[in-house]
Amino acid sequence: MGGANQLFVWRGIGGGDTVPNMSFAHRWSVVSAAWLGSAWLFAVVAMAGSPGFRNTAPVPRLLPGSDRFHFSIYGGPSEPVELGSFLDALSKHGLANALDPGPSASAGSRAAFEVLARRRWPVILYPPDGGRMQLEGGTSVLQANDEAAVRILDEAGVFNAIQLGEWGYHYHRLRTDEKWMRDVLGKDFDAQRNRFLRPPETQGYEPIPKTRRQAYDQLRQYFLWHRQSKGGRLISVTGHSHYECYAAEWGASVVGIEVGENIGFTQSKFAFSRGAARQWNLPWSVQMSPWFGNAVTTRGALDTNGPTATGLDAGHSLSLCQRMWFHAWFAGAALVTPENSFNSFFETGKDPWVLTPHGRVAAEAFAFMRSHDRGNPHTPLLVVLDSLAGYNGYIGKTWGIFPRTPADQEVADLLETQLFGGMPRPPVPGNLPNPEATYLQPTRHGELCDVVLSTATGAFMGRYSVILLAGEVEFGPGFVRELETALAAGSRLLLQERHVKALGPEAWAQLQKAGATEVLAHWVHPATRRSAVISDERLQRIAVETLPVAVAGDPIQYQINRNRRGWVVELVHNDGVAKTGRTPAQVFPEMVAKVRLTPRFGSATAREWRTGQTWESTQQIEIVVPPGESRYVEFDAP
């Protein structure tokens, strides 16, 4: 062979499936390759232009057998003719392309499965004997005739999974709730209470664990029973708990989360879910619940006469729902589900399937999602927790039962104060109550990170620019080897002095030899007055060094993705809308967010997706985001 070939080395492009990535090239480069005897000679010449930004995390996984993002309807008819009419209406309105949940995973749903199979319509199935779905050793089991019916979907190549909803909350809270257990067991309560009901002080465990490993083993046994009893077809849906990483490890088909409702910690749950999905090469999903206090969004006028308020103005605001749908899509979810949508998107629950205002907004949102290339979330920071960390934000205890150690508290402060909270918010005019404001919050450094466990491989961790160890970590020989692999791939490892001591001199020397390491200085957070995993200043430097666009101005939540054209910045303005569960939303038009975007790769042409506004060859743009709305600014890459 002779002559020279022109090869292109790309760094940090990572947006679509067709775009390759190489982590070692700091700039777009042309590589001239020539054959000399028995070896290749590579001469690397940096092209004129801007530095690249490493973005090599895996692109979002879609549902198996699918080539598109899915937006689903929650509920609907199961009688075949009515189901066919319903699916026709969903397609006509452009409202959805999946059901979550759809019919029950039981033999009685066979005719409905035949309709879904012909339409090739993905479906999350309600569990057999669904009211008892969370009871370990109960009657919610996929029997042989149920399995035979579900295989109709398999044979047609239609994705399906059986929902295990809110299992972490059930384990720690509902296992000990006598009223809930009475409702679920009904006439069987007296005979079976000792089998299923646990004393409140146990947090669902039996026996009460003395170590993190024992807690892990009990929860794993609980989850695996459900996975086995559902024929391995399990989609995990966690709400109040942060057990997404364990659901992925233990064999869920989809890593699902519920947000909205009365559930906190939305943004850290996104980071856990996306991290778990990427670590284990799975799709993940988001279910936005309109339940809010003792209220829920349904069709019709607001009715506060009963114990639960209902109507289109009850529950969460349409503004929050829309922001959550958009953000979940942009964050990489394969499936987004507006919960209770069958009862709020249609004027009646039957043909002719006329849409409510909420249904029309949902159809517009889905049309927007289908017509734009969301690309790949750019998360240059990987937060790594110990495999037995058992982080649980809702209860505030490790594995829901152990008091937090100082290191555990550092993890909570990192996630809920430093990365996804703690920023000053403008007050609501008139000091109106606004409990909905906590569900999504502005971010100092953007949606910067994914969260995974120390079970991650070095090949996976090495895709991230920065790896941050947090909390108490056990360094077995295998984990040390994986960290070496990640460092050799170009990642920088940030850790604390406690981690260096836990590693020991030999392992620490191995890591230092493998690549870039940095021992973080001790820092006390001024707001919490507690020791922190990392200083705010160091987090800001990570953002400056790894994010391709600087975001400044009024408080805003933002995320940056890489798509086939360039970089896209999502701006979510979470202020200016006040809502309680039992009152209509109030919008304050004057509470806009004024934001400046500065590309760090030089001047670029930009466009905003929702308004159509454009900027030509700009080095900085200013944009105004109305209250309770989202904007998407796409920059052409140089």
FIVEXLO-79788 format. One line per 5 residues: number of its first residue (from 0); for each residue z, x, y of C-alpha. Coordinates in Angstrom, 2 decimals. Example, Ala and Ser with C-alpha at 12.3 -4.5 7.8 and 13.67 -1.06 7.14 Angstrom:
REM FIVEXLO-79788
0> 7.80/12.30/-4.50 | 7.14/13.67/-1.06
REM end
This chain:
REM FIVEXLO-79788
0> 0.00/0.00/0.00 | -0.59/1.21/3.52 | -0.71/0.13/7.12 | 1.99/-1.80/8.95 | 3.22/-5.38/8.78
5> 4.93/-7.31/11.57 | 8.19/-8.90/10.43 | 10.38/-11.06/12.63 | 14.16/-10.83/12.44 | 16.00/-13.82/13.89
10> 19.61/-13.95/14.97 | 21.61/-17.08/15.69 | 18.84/-19.66/15.49 | 20.24/-21.70/12.58 | 19.30/-25.20/13.80
15> 16.92/-26.69/11.27 | 16.22/-26.17/7.62 | 13.05/-24.23/8.43 | 14.69/-21.64/10.68 | 15.97/-18.46/9.00
20> 19.02/-16.47/10.10 | 19.97/-12.82/9.95 | 23.47/-11.96/11.07 | 22.90/-8.27/11.80 | 20.33/-8.51/14.59
25> 21.94/-8.75/18.04 | 18.68/-9.60/19.80 | 15.39/-11.16/18.92 | 13.56/-8.20/17.52 | 10.18/-7.15/16.18
30> 10.42/-4.94/13.13 | 7.48/-2.68/12.32 | 7.42/-1.86/8.62 | 5.25/0.84/7.08 | 5.04/2.12/3.50
35> 5.64/5.88/3.29 | 5.43/7.17/-0.24 | 8.28/5.58/-2.13 | 10.18/4.00/0.76 | 9.81/1.59/3.64
40> 10.39/2.88/7.16 | 11.73/0.28/9.59 | 11.50/0.77/13.33 | 13.41/-1.88/15.27 | 12.29/-2.56/18.82
45> 14.35/-4.97/20.91 | 12.23/-7.48/22.72 | 12.74/-8.16/26.38 | 14.97/-11.19/26.65 | 18.48/-12.44/26.19
50> 21.09/-11.68/23.54 | 21.20/-13.99/20.56 | 24.19/-16.11/19.55 | 25.16/-16.04/15.93 | 25.05/-19.48/14.40
55> 24.63/-19.17/10.69 | 27.02/-21.83/9.35 | 25.28/-24.02/6.74 | 23.20/-26.87/8.11 | 24.64/-30.37/7.53
60> 24.32/-31.65/3.98 | 22.83/-35.14/3.67 | 23.64/-37.66/0.97 | 22.18/-36.55/-2.38 | 18.63/-37.77/-2.81
65> 18.25/-38.47/0.90 | 16.27/-36.74/3.63 | 17.86/-38.52/6.59 | 21.11/-39.37/8.35 | 22.65/-42.72/7.41
70> 24.30/-45.35/9.58 | 25.91/-48.08/7.50 | 27.15/-51.63/7.63 | 30.68/-52.28/6.43 | 30.63/-55.27/4.10
75> 28.06/-57.98/3.52 | 26.92/-60.48/0.90 | 26.66/-59.57/-2.77 | 24.72/-62.61/-4.02 | 21.20/-61.22/-4.68
80> 19.06/-63.57/-2.56 | 21.46/-63.45/0.37 | 21.78/-59.67/0.02 | 18.00/-59.31/0.15 | 17.87/-61.42/3.30
85> 20.65/-59.31/4.82 | 18.88/-56.03/4.07 | 15.67/-57.42/5.58 | 17.59/-58.25/8.77 | 19.19/-54.80/8.92
90> 15.76/-53.19/8.65 | 14.22/-55.57/11.19 | 16.96/-54.88/13.75 | 16.99/-51.15/12.97 | 20.73/-51.52/12.57
95> 21.54/-49.62/9.38 | 20.15/-47.89/6.32 | 23.19/-47.88/4.01 | 26.14/-50.05/2.93 | 29.72/-48.73/3.13
100> 31.31/-50.41/1.34 | 28.91/-52.59/-0.52 | 29.49/-54.57/-3.71 | 32.28/-53.79/-6.14 | 31.65/-51.17/-8.83
105> 31.81/-53.76/-11.58 | 29.58/-55.44/-14.10 | 29.59/-58.60/-11.99 | 27.60/-56.74/-9.31 | 24.67/-55.95/-11.62
110> 22.24/-58.29/-9.84 | 23.20/-56.84/-6.45 | 22.65/-53.33/-7.81 | 19.15/-54.31/-8.90 | 18.37/-55.39/-5.33
115> 19.76/-52.14/-3.90 | 17.90/-50.09/-6.51 | 14.55/-51.71/-5.60 | 15.23/-51.11/-1.90 | 16.52/-47.56/-2.55
120> 19.50/-48.35/-0.35 | 22.45/-45.88/-0.55 | 25.76/-47.60/-1.13 | 29.45/-46.81/-1.20 | 30.94/-49.10/-3.80
125> 34.24/-50.92/-3.51 | 36.49/-49.92/-6.43 | 36.99/-52.18/-9.42 | 40.03/-54.40/-8.84 | 39.86/-53.02/-5.32
130> 43.21/-54.28/-4.05 | 44.91/-51.90/-6.45 | 42.52/-48.99/-5.88 | 45.24/-46.55/-4.80 | 47.66/-47.10/-7.69
135> 47.67/-44.18/-10.13 | 47.54/-45.50/-13.68 | 46.68/-49.01/-12.51 | 43.85/-51.42/-13.26 | 41.25/-50.03/-10.84
140> 39.25/-48.34/-13.59 | 35.49/-48.12/-14.18 | 35.10/-49.71/-17.61 | 32.09/-49.16/-19.88 | 30.28/-52.33/-18.78
145> 30.95/-51.47/-15.13 | 29.53/-48.00/-15.65 | 26.42/-49.44/-17.32 | 25.80/-51.66/-14.29 | 26.27/-48.81/-11.79
150> 23.77/-46.71/-13.72 | 21.06/-49.05/-12.46 | 21.46/-47.24/-9.15 | 21.46/-43.84/-10.85 | 18.23/-44.56/-12.69
155> 16.56/-45.50/-9.41 | 17.75/-42.29/-7.77 | 19.94/-44.21/-5.32 | 23.06/-42.46/-4.08 | 26.31/-44.25/-4.84
160> 30.00/-43.38/-4.85 | 33.24/-45.30/-5.25 | 35.64/-45.32/-2.33 | 39.20/-44.05/-2.60 | 40.50/-45.06/0.80
165> 43.48/-43.67/2.69 | 44.90/-42.04/-0.41 | 47.06/-39.52/1.46 | 48.64/-42.28/3.53 | 49.17/-44.35/0.39
170> 50.81/-41.46/-1.42 | 53.32/-40.64/1.33 | 53.84/-44.05/2.90 | 52.69/-47.03/0.84 | 54.11/-45.82/-2.47
175> 57.51/-46.35/-0.89 | 56.73/-49.68/0.87 | 58.15/-52.61/-1.10 | 56.37/-55.27/0.98 | 52.98/-53.60/0.51
180> 53.64/-53.20/-3.21 | 54.59/-56.87/-3.53 | 51.34/-57.89/-1.85 | 49.26/-55.64/-4.10 | 50.97/-56.36/-7.43
185> 51.54/-60.05/-6.77 | 52.96/-61.80/-9.82 | 53.19/-58.45/-11.62 | 55.60/-56.96/-9.07 | 58.87/-57.54/-10.89
190> 57.48/-56.22/-14.17 | 55.79/-53.16/-12.66 | 57.85/-52.22/-9.60 | 59.62/-49.36/-11.42 | 56.27/-48.00/-12.53
195> 54.69/-47.79/-9.06 | 57.37/-48.05/-6.34 | 59.08/-44.84/-5.16 | 62.28/-44.45/-3.10 | 61.53/-43.83/0.62
200> 63.09/-40.37/0.67 | 60.63/-39.06/-1.96 | 57.51/-39.40/0.25 | 55.79/-40.61/-2.89 | 56.63/-37.65/-5.12
205> 58.24/-37.83/-8.55 | 60.04/-35.56/-9.05 | 60.62/-34.35/-5.49 | 58.83/-30.97/-5.25 | 60.78/-27.83/-4.45
210> 57.75/-25.66/-3.68 | 54.35/-26.06/-2.05 | 52.71/-25.39/-5.39 | 54.59/-28.28/-6.98 | 53.54/-30.62/-4.15
215> 49.93/-29.44/-4.51 | 50.00/-30.03/-8.28 | 51.37/-33.58/-7.96 | 48.81/-34.62/-5.36 | 46.03/-32.98/-7.35
220> 47.07/-34.86/-10.48 | 47.06/-38.12/-8.50 | 43.59/-37.45/-7.08 | 42.10/-36.31/-10.39 | 43.32/-39.46/-12.13
225> 41.39/-41.53/-9.61 | 38.33/-39.32/-9.91 | 38.37/-39.61/-13.69 | 39.04/-43.37/-13.66 | 36.04/-43.87/-11.36
230> 33.71/-41.87/-13.59 | 33.54/-38.88/-11.22 | 31.89/-41.05/-8.54 | 34.52/-40.62/-5.86 | 34.14/-40.56/-2.09
235> 37.47/-39.55/-0.59 | 38.41/-41.32/2.65 | 41.49/-39.84/4.30 | 42.97/-41.31/7.45 | 46.38/-40.22/8.68
240> 46.55/-37.16/6.41 | 44.62/-33.86/6.71 | 43.75/-33.49/3.02 | 39.96/-33.29/3.40 | 39.83/-29.69/2.16
245> 41.68/-30.63/-1.02 | 39.47/-33.64/-1.71 | 36.46/-31.31/-1.60 | 38.15/-28.76/-3.85 | 39.19/-31.41/-6.37
250> 35.72/-32.86/-6.81 | 34.92/-35.58/-4.29 | 31.22/-36.44/-4.00 | 31.61/-36.94/-0.24 | 34.36/-35.74/2.11
255> 35.14/-38.87/4.10 | 37.53/-39.60/6.94 | 38.68/-42.72/8.76 | 39.23/-42.41/12.50 | 40.07/-44.90/15.22
260> 42.50/-47.51/13.83 | 46.01/-46.22/14.65 | 45.12/-42.72/13.44 | 45.65/-39.63/15.57 | 44.26/-36.09/15.40
265> 40.60/-37.13/15.46 | 39.12/-33.80/16.50 | 41.11/-31.62/14.13 | 40.16/-33.99/11.30 | 36.50/-33.42/12.20
270> 37.09/-29.65/12.01 | 38.78/-29.96/8.60 | 36.08/-32.29/7.24 | 33.10/-30.25/8.40 | 34.78/-27.06/7.20
275> 35.52/-28.52/3.77 | 31.99/-29.90/3.45 | 30.46/-26.57/4.39 | 32.80/-24.56/2.17 | 32.06/-26.69/-0.90
280> 28.43/-27.58/-0.04 | 29.05/-31.32/0.25 | 28.12/-34.11/2.68 | 30.85/-35.60/4.84 | 31.25/-39.01/6.43
285> 33.10/-40.76/9.25 | 34.35/-44.34/9.25 | 35.28/-45.66/12.70 | 37.88/-48.42/12.37 | 38.20/-51.05/15.13
290> 41.79/-51.88/14.13 | 44.09/-50.97/17.03 | 47.76/-51.90/16.89 | 47.96/-55.55/15.83 | 44.36/-56.28/16.79
295> 40.89/-55.90/15.31 | 37.36/-56.37/16.63 | 35.60/-59.41/15.16 | 32.94/-61.84/16.32 | 33.83/-64.47/18.88
300> 36.06/-64.79/21.93 | 39.33/-62.91/22.34 | 42.13/-64.75/20.51 | 45.68/-63.45/20.89 | 47.48/-66.49/19.53
305> 48.09/-65.13/16.05 | 49.96/-62.04/14.87 | 46.64/-60.13/14.87 | 44.37/-60.45/17.90 | 40.70/-60.98/17.07
310> 37.36/-61.26/18.88 | 34.83/-58.87/20.39 | 37.35/-57.79/23.05 | 40.14/-57.13/20.52 | 40.79/-53.78/18.88
315> 39.12/-50.64/20.15 | 36.70/-50.65/23.05 | 32.98/-50.64/22.39 | 32.91/-47.52/24.55 | 35.19/-45.58/22.18
320> 33.31/-46.85/19.14 | 30.01/-45.69/20.59 | 31.41/-42.27/21.59 | 32.83/-41.86/18.10 | 29.58/-42.87/16.36
325> 27.58/-40.44/18.48 | 30.06/-37.59/18.13 | 30.31/-38.00/14.35 | 26.50/-37.90/14.07 | 26.25/-34.85/16.33
330> 29.14/-33.12/14.53 | 27.09/-33.13/11.31 | 28.25/-36.18/9.33 | 25.79/-37.44/6.72 | 27.05/-41.02/7.02
335> 28.70/-42.91/9.88 | 30.28/-46.28/9.19 | 31.42/-48.79/11.83 | 34.25/-50.47/9.94 | 34.36/-54.30/9.87
340> 30.85/-54.34/11.29 | 29.70/-57.27/9.15 | 32.29/-59.35/11.02 | 31.54/-58.00/14.50 | 27.81/-57.18/14.63
345> 26.56/-60.70/13.75 | 27.14/-64.03/15.46 | 27.64/-65.62/12.03 | 27.90/-64.13/8.59 | 24.68/-65.67/7.35
350> 20.94/-66.01/7.96 | 19.34/-65.78/10.61 | 21.61/-62.78/11.22 | 21.70/-62.91/15.03 | 23.27/-59.81/16.57
355> 26.32/-59.85/18.84 | 26.43/-57.54/21.90 | 28.24/-55.01/19.70 | 25.48/-55.26/17.11 | 22.79/-54.69/19.72
360> 24.59/-51.61/21.05 | 24.93/-50.28/17.50 | 21.21/-50.76/16.87 | 20.42/-48.87/20.09 | 22.78/-46.07/19.05
365> 21.15/-45.74/15.63 | 17.68/-45.71/17.19 | 18.83/-42.86/19.45 | 20.17/-40.90/16.47 | 16.95/-41.32/14.52
370> 14.76/-40.20/17.42 | 16.57/-36.94/18.27 | 17.01/-33.67/16.40 | 20.77/-33.14/16.38 | 20.39/-29.71/14.80
375> 23.34/-27.77/13.43 | 26.86/-27.68/14.92 | 27.56/-24.23/16.37 | 31.09/-23.35/15.29 | 31.47/-19.58/15.63
380> 35.22/-19.63/14.91 | 36.49/-20.17/11.37 | 40.19/-20.99/11.09 | 41.45/-20.08/7.61 | 44.68/-21.53/6.21
385> 46.43/-20.65/2.98 | 45.26/-22.61/-0.05 | 48.73/-24.21/-0.28 | 49.13/-24.83/3.47 | 49.32/-28.62/3.02
390> 48.82/-29.28/6.73 | 49.66/-32.89/7.61 | 49.58/-33.87/11.26 | 50.64/-37.49/10.86 | 54.03/-36.97/9.22
395> 54.63/-33.61/10.87 | 55.76/-32.05/7.61 | 54.02/-29.67/5.21 | 52.65/-31.68/2.27 | 54.32/-34.66/3.93
400> 57.79/-33.60/2.81 | 58.73/-29.99/3.72 | 60.04/-29.25/7.24 | 57.59/-27.03/9.08 | 58.28/-23.34/9.22
405> 57.63/-21.56/12.53 | 54.28/-20.44/11.08 | 53.43/-24.03/10.12 | 54.25/-25.14/13.66 | 51.94/-22.47/15.04
410> 49.08/-24.03/13.06 | 49.88/-27.49/14.42 | 50.05/-26.16/17.98 | 46.76/-24.29/17.54 | 44.94/-27.40/16.36
415> 46.52/-30.18/18.40 | 47.36/-28.38/21.67 | 45.24/-25.27/22.08 | 41.93/-26.31/20.50 | 41.90/-30.11/20.59
420> 44.38/-31.30/23.17 | 46.83/-30.36/25.87 | 44.44/-30.56/28.84 | 45.46/-32.44/32.01 | 43.81/-35.87/32.23
425> 43.13/-37.89/35.39 | 45.44/-40.90/35.72 | 44.12/-44.43/35.28 | 43.96/-46.27/38.63 | 47.00/-48.48/39.03
430> 48.73/-46.55/36.21 | 47.45/-49.06/33.66 | 48.51/-48.46/30.07 | 45.74/-46.70/28.14 | 46.81/-45.82/24.59
435> 43.15/-45.46/23.58 | 42.82/-42.29/25.67 | 44.41/-40.11/22.97 | 41.75/-40.73/20.33 | 39.20/-38.30/21.82
440> 40.24/-35.63/24.29 | 38.58/-33.03/26.53 | 38.31/-29.53/25.09 | 38.93/-26.19/26.82 | 36.68/-24.25/24.48
445> 34.49/-26.97/23.07 | 34.47/-28.10/19.45 | 34.61/-24.42/18.58 | 35.78/-24.19/14.99 | 35.72/-25.27/11.39
450> 38.92/-25.20/9.29 | 38.91/-24.07/5.65 | 41.30/-22.72/3.03 | 41.73/-19.27/1.55 | 39.71/-20.45/-1.45
455> 36.56/-19.81/0.63 | 34.17/-17.11/-0.50 | 33.34/-14.02/1.54 | 29.67/-14.98/1.56 | 30.63/-18.26/3.24
460> 33.18/-16.82/5.67 | 30.78/-14.05/6.63 | 28.52/-16.61/8.29 | 31.03/-17.00/11.13 | 31.34/-14.63/14.08
465> 35.15/-14.76/14.12 | 37.64/-15.50/11.33 | 41.16/-16.41/12.43 | 43.96/-16.40/9.86 | 46.68/-18.92/10.74
470> 50.08/-19.73/9.28 | 51.63/-18.20/6.21 | 48.96/-16.68/3.96 | 49.21/-15.30/0.44 | 46.88/-12.34/-0.08
475> 45.91/-12.12/-3.72 | 43.41/-9.43/-4.76 | 40.60/-11.99/-4.92 | 41.13/-13.25/-1.38 | 41.28/-9.69/-0.05
480> 37.93/-8.95/-1.72 | 36.41/-12.05/-0.14 | 37.65/-10.99/3.29 | 36.08/-7.57/2.71 | 32.77/-9.26/1.95
485> 32.99/-11.34/5.12 | 33.79/-8.28/7.25 | 30.92/-6.34/5.73 | 28.61/-9.22/6.74 | 29.58/-8.76/10.38
490> 32.48/-11.14/10.95 | 35.50/-10.07/13.01 | 38.89/-10.79/11.44 | 41.77/-11.83/13.71 | 45.22/-11.85/12.22
495> 48.88/-11.43/13.10 | 51.40/-8.72/12.36 | 52.98/-10.92/9.65 | 49.64/-10.90/7.85 | 49.39/-7.12/8.01
500> 52.86/-6.85/6.43 | 51.96/-9.40/3.75 | 48.78/-7.49/2.92 | 50.54/-4.19/2.37 | 49.22/-0.76/3.40
505> 46.53/-0.42/0.74 | 44.89/-3.84/1.22 | 45.13/-3.53/5.00 | 43.37/-0.17/4.86 | 40.62/-1.74/2.71
510> 40.01/-4.44/5.30 | 39.96/-2.00/8.20 | 37.41/0.08/6.36 | 35.26/-2.97/5.58 | 34.66/-4.07/9.17
515> 36.07/-5.22/12.49 | 39.73/-6.26/12.42 | 42.07/-7.15/15.26 | 45.84/-7.61/15.18 | 46.72/-10.22/17.78
520> 49.53/-9.57/20.22 | 52.55/-11.85/20.16 | 52.15/-14.68/22.70 | 54.35/-17.62/23.66 | 52.54/-20.76/24.75
525> 53.81/-21.82/28.20 | 53.62/-25.55/27.38 | 55.17/-25.56/23.90 | 57.42/-22.53/24.59 | 56.76/-21.49/21.00
530> 55.02/-18.51/19.47 | 51.30/-19.13/19.07 | 48.72/-18.05/16.51 | 46.52/-16.72/19.32 | 46.64/-16.66/23.10
535> 44.61/-19.08/25.19 | 43.03/-16.09/26.91 | 41.78/-14.70/23.57 | 40.40/-18.10/22.59 | 38.56/-18.22/25.89
540> 37.06/-14.78/25.25 | 35.83/-15.98/21.85 | 34.14/-18.90/23.57 | 32.53/-16.67/26.20 | 31.29/-14.19/23.59
545> 29.96/-16.72/21.08 | 28.91/-19.91/22.89 | 25.37/-19.87/24.36 | 26.21/-22.26/27.22 | 29.19/-22.14/29.60
550> 30.70/-25.53/30.45 | 32.81/-25.97/33.61 | 33.94/-28.66/36.03 | 35.91/-31.82/35.36 | 37.71/-32.24/32.00
555> 35.12/-33.00/29.33 | 34.85/-32.88/25.55 | 31.87/-30.80/24.51 | 30.08/-29.50/21.46 | 27.03/-27.23/21.16
560> 24.39/-27.52/18.43 | 21.32/-25.46/17.61 | 18.15/-27.42/16.85 | 14.49/-26.44/16.42 | 13.78/-26.37/20.15
565> 16.90/-24.67/21.43 | 20.53/-25.45/22.18 | 21.92/-28.95/22.74 | 25.20/-29.60/24.57 | 27.04/-32.85/23.88
570> 29.24/-33.97/26.79 | 31.75/-36.74/26.04 | 33.63/-38.26/28.98 | 36.76/-39.85/27.52 | 38.34/-41.03/30.79
575> 37.66/-43.95/33.09 | 38.02/-46.63/30.38 | 41.41/-48.29/29.79 | 42.07/-50.30/26.63 | 44.89/-51.79/24.63
580> 44.30/-53.62/21.37 | 44.92/-57.09/22.74 | 43.22/-56.87/26.15 | 39.59/-56.37/27.24 | 38.48/-52.87/28.24
585> 38.56/-52.01/31.93 | 36.00/-49.51/33.24 | 36.46/-47.60/36.50 | 32.95/-46.56/37.60 | 34.26/-44.11/40.19
590> 35.90/-41.94/37.49 | 32.84/-39.85/36.71 | 32.95/-36.32/35.29 | 30.98/-33.69/37.22 | 30.04/-30.85/34.92
595> 28.18/-27.53/35.36 | 26.23/-26.01/32.49 | 25.19/-22.36/32.63 | 23.04/-20.98/29.80 | 24.15/-17.47/28.86
600> 20.64/-16.55/27.71 | 19.03/-16.69/31.16 | 17.10/-19.49/32.84 | 15.74/-22.30/30.72 | 14.04/-25.66/30.92
605> 16.44/-28.50/30.14 | 16.35/-32.23/29.56 | 18.98/-34.92/29.09 | 18.29/-37.15/26.12 | 19.84/-40.44/27.24
610> 18.65/-40.61/30.86 | 15.46/-38.54/30.64 | 16.54/-36.28/33.52 | 14.86/-32.84/33.43 | 15.41/-29.41/35.01
615> 12.80/-26.66/35.27 | 13.63/-23.00/34.61 | 17.18/-23.39/35.76 | 20.03/-20.88/35.54 | 22.65/-23.60/36.11
620> 22.56/-27.37/36.11 | 24.97/-30.00/37.36 | 25.28/-33.32/35.61 | 27.38/-36.41/36.20 | 28.72/-38.24/33.13
625> 29.81/-41.85/33.71 | 33.22/-42.97/32.41 | 33.35/-43.58/28.68 | 29.84/-42.27/28.03 | 28.14/-39.33/26.29
630> 25.29/-37.13/27.48 | 23.10/-34.63/25.60 | 21.47/-31.73/27.43 | 18.88/-29.77/25.46 | 17.93/-26.26/26.59
635> 14.75/-24.64/25.36 | 15.60/-21.33/23.73 | 13.88/-18.28/25.23
REM end
